[in-house]
Every structure is written in structure tokens, then in C-alpha cells.
Amino acid sequence: MTIDLKGRLALVTGASRGIGYFTAIELAKAGAHVIACARTVGGLEELDDAIKAVGGTATLVPFDLADMAAIDQLGGHIFDRWGKLDIAVLNAGVLGVIAPIGHVEAKVFDKVMTINVTATWRLIRSLEPLLIKSDQGRALILSSGAAHKCRPFWGPYSASKAAVEALARTWAGETQRLPLRVLSVDPGATRTAMRAQAMPGEDPETLPHPSEVAAKLLPLVGPDQTETGKLFIVREGKMVDYRMPE
């Protein structure tokens, strides 16, 4: 299925590597102008080169999601330059540590919640006025199977992703009468640096490359996507939709 995003403006967080990097490329290939956000300037510059190589365009915005003032200002800057936003892919996140809950340092727990949860809420608040100015606003929030499995030693990350899904469902309910559609997606085990950190003994070659996952995400932000409030799950190369309990 061909997704046409010509004339559309798409923002991606965590765009300097992994799923965010390749999702940004897929969006650019489909014709969207990409606002690429990440901490790593070098990674963003590599992304810019890759987007130009596929005939796309990008605006690079290097900043740390722990900088709440920068998130608040982001919406204003986008409004001043473009007046609206069509697509937001809120992908950035951190793992923290794999450890018993009682052994997790407070600063580690706080960082996971700041980047994964508080920054997501702040982005929603900053970007919503722009997304509702679009005739087909689309927001995609990256979650994880950890939100539901709640495996031992994964406490901070699991809790943060459960909170992110709750934010997405609440936002979808609040905007269901508007053209804005809000979805969550669990991309499944993917060959990323975060996965390697979490599973150091795992053979990465047994996992899907993030470019494969990114291609599956593109239809979720396309103009033909009319669902809202759903969680989509990528498993064995297929996208499965799962409606959260009412």
C-alpha cells in the first residue's frame, strides 16, 4: 500500500537512531517534511543525509527531552513557521536499568519517568493545538509489551510504558470528535541499542531490523487511518490491532 504524505509535516522524537531514525526516513520517502528531534547532533546530521538521499527534506531540532522548557517552546516554533502539524511520532524513550524494584536508584527511576512519561505529556500539551489545526492530524505513541507483561526486574520501564498508553487512550477519548486520531504501538522485539542493553546475551541477527518495523508504522499515520484509541502490536512481521478495554 502506497502512503502519500506530500505536503504533510511530521515530527519524530528519538530520530537519531533505531526505530525513530528509520520512521523519519519512511515519512520522508512518502513525501512528508520531517521535523527530526533528538539529543545527538551527529545522528541527526546522518539522518538528514539519508533523507536527502531519498529525495526528502528535514528540519533538525537537537534537544534533550528532559528540557521541559524546550518542549514547551517547540510547539510555538512550529506554529510560527508552519502554523500546524500533521503527524507526531512520539518515539523517544529510555530503558533505565534491569534490576529489582527495591534496588533501583531514585535518580534512575526519576529519569525513566521524566523522559518516557512526563516528556510525552508535555509534548502532547505542546503539539495538540497544532495537530488539531490539521485536517487529518495523526499521533502515534510508541509503547512496549513491557507495559502488559510486567516482568520481574523491569519495573520502571514497564510502569512508564503503561503510563504512556494511559495518556494515549485518554487523549484519544478527549479528541475523538475531532479529525485527530491517536494510536499506540508496541513494535515488538527489534534490533536496537535499547534492546541490546536489555538483552545483552541475545543474538541481534534474530530480530527484525528497525527499518522493517518503521515500514509497518507508516500506515498508522496515513490519511486512511481512521481508528483512534487503539493499541497496535507488531509480531512476526505483521501488524495486529488490539482495542483497549473500555
N, C-alpha and C positions, 0 to 999 in steps of 0.2 A: 504494500500500500504506500503510495506516494503522499507525503505530507507537504503541503505548500504553505510556507510561512513568510513569503515575500511581503515586505513592508511591516513585518511584526518586530517588536522589541522584546528581547528575552534576557532576563537576569539569571545568572547561575552563581551560587556561592560554592566555595571549595573547588574552584575551577582550575586550579593549577596542577591537579593530578587526579588519577583514578577515575571514578565514575563521573565526577563533575567535569573533568577535562574533556572526556570523550562525549559527554552530553552536550557541552558547549559546541564541539565540532559538529555534531549531528544537527543541532539547531541552526548553525551557520550554513551547513550544506543544504538545509531546507529553505534557506533564504532569509532567516531572521538576523537582525543585527544583535550581537551578543554583548551584554554588559557582564564582563567576567570579573568576579570578586574572589580574592584570596590573599593570604598573608605573603606568599612567596613571589617576589617580583620576577625572579628568573623563570619560574614555572609559568607565570602569566605571559611573559615575553615569548616563551616557546609555544604556548597556546596561540598567541597572536600570529606567529609564523605559520602554524598548522592551519589556522582558519583562513589566512590569506591564500595558502596553497590550494584550498578547495573553493576559492573564489568568494569567500565570505568576508565580513567585516566585524570588528570588535572594538569595544571601549574597555580598557583595563582599569580596574579600581582596586589597587592594593591597600588592604587594611585588615586589622585584626578584629574578629567578631567579638572579642572581649571589650572593644571600644564602643560602648553604647552610644556615645555622642556621635560617632561616625555613622552608625546605623541610622540614627535619627536624621542626620544631615543627608544621607543617601537619597531618601525619598524626595527631599527638596531639590537636590541637584538634578535628579531625573525629571522632575516636573519642570524646572526652569529650562532644560534643554529639549525635552521631547513632549512634555505635557501629559504623558500617560505611560503605562507599562502593560504589555500584553501577556507576558509569561514570566513566572517566577519559579525557579527550581531551587528550593532550599535544601541543599545537599551537604553542606559542611558539617563536620562533627568530629569529636574526639572519643577515643576509647576509654582513657583513664588507665586503670590497672585491673588485672585479673587477680583478685585477692578476696579473702573473707571480708564480709561487710565490716566487722569489728576491727579489721586491720587497715582499712583504707584511711589514709591521712585526710584531714579536713580540707587541706588546700587542693588535693586531688579531686575529692568529691565536689567541691565548690567549682572547680574548673570545668568538670564534665557538665554540671548543671548550667553554668554560665554560657558555655559555647553551644551545647545541644538544646537547651530549653529556653533560657532567658533571651538569648540572641534570636532564636526562632520567633518568640513572641514579639520581640522588638522589631524584627523585620516585617512581621505581619502588620504591626501597627504603622510602620513607616511606609509600606508598599500598598496597603489596601486602598487608600484613596486614588492611587494611580491605576491599579488593576480594575477598579470599578468604572474608570473612565474609558476602558477598552470595551469594544462591542463584543469581544469574546475573551475576557480575561481568564487565564488559567494559572493555577498554583499547584505545584507538586512538591510534597514534603517527604523527604527520604526517612524511612523508618528502618526497622530491623526485626528479624524473627526473635531477637532477644527480648523484645517488648512483651512477648507472649510466653516464651519458654521459661524465662526467669531461672536460668541455670545457676547452680551454686558458683560463687566467686565472680559473677558478672553483675552484681547488684547495682552499682552506679550507672553503668551503661544501660542496663535493662530498664531501670527506673526512668532514665532520661528519655528513652525512646517511647516508653508507654506514655509519658507526659506529652511528647511531641504528637503522638497520634490523637491524644485527647484534645490538644489545641486544634489540630486539623479538623476533627469532627465537629467541634464547637463552632469553628469559623465557617465550615460548610453549612451548618444549620442556620447560622445568622445571615448568610448571604444566598440562601437557596432560591430566593425570588429574584435575584439579580443575574445578569449574564455570567458572572464569575463562577467558575467551577473549581472546587478544591478537592484534591485527592492525596492520599498517602500511598507510598510504595515501599515494599520490602524487596530489595534487589536480590536477596539470597547471597550465598557464599560467592565471593568474587575475588579475583586475583589483584588485590590492592595492598598497599602498605599497612593499612589498619588490620586487615585480615592476617597478614604475616606477623604482626605484633601480637595478635590474639592467639594465633595457632602456629607457633614457631616450628613445630615438627611436621607441618603439613606440606605436601608437595604442591606448590602453586600451579604446576602444569595441569593438575587435575581439575582446576577451577576455571570457570568462564572468564575470558578477558573482559575488562571493563568496557571495551568498545562494543562487545556483544550485548552487554546489559544496556548500555546507552541507547542502542538502536531500538531496544524493546520499550524504552521510556518515551521515545518521541511521540507515539500516537496518544499518549496520556495528556499531552499539552496541545494537541492539534485542534483545529476548529470543529472537527467532527465529534470530539469527545463531549458528551452531554451529561455524564454521570457526575455526581458530587457526593462527598462524604464517604466514599468507598476506600478500602484498602486493597491495593493490587499487589500480587505476590509473583515474583519471578522464580520459577522452579523448572529445572531440566530444560532450559531454553524456551519455556512457554510462560505467557502472562496469564495469570488466573485472577479473577476479581472475587473479592470477598466483602460482602456488606456487613459492616459492624452491627452488633445487636442494638436495637432501639433503646 
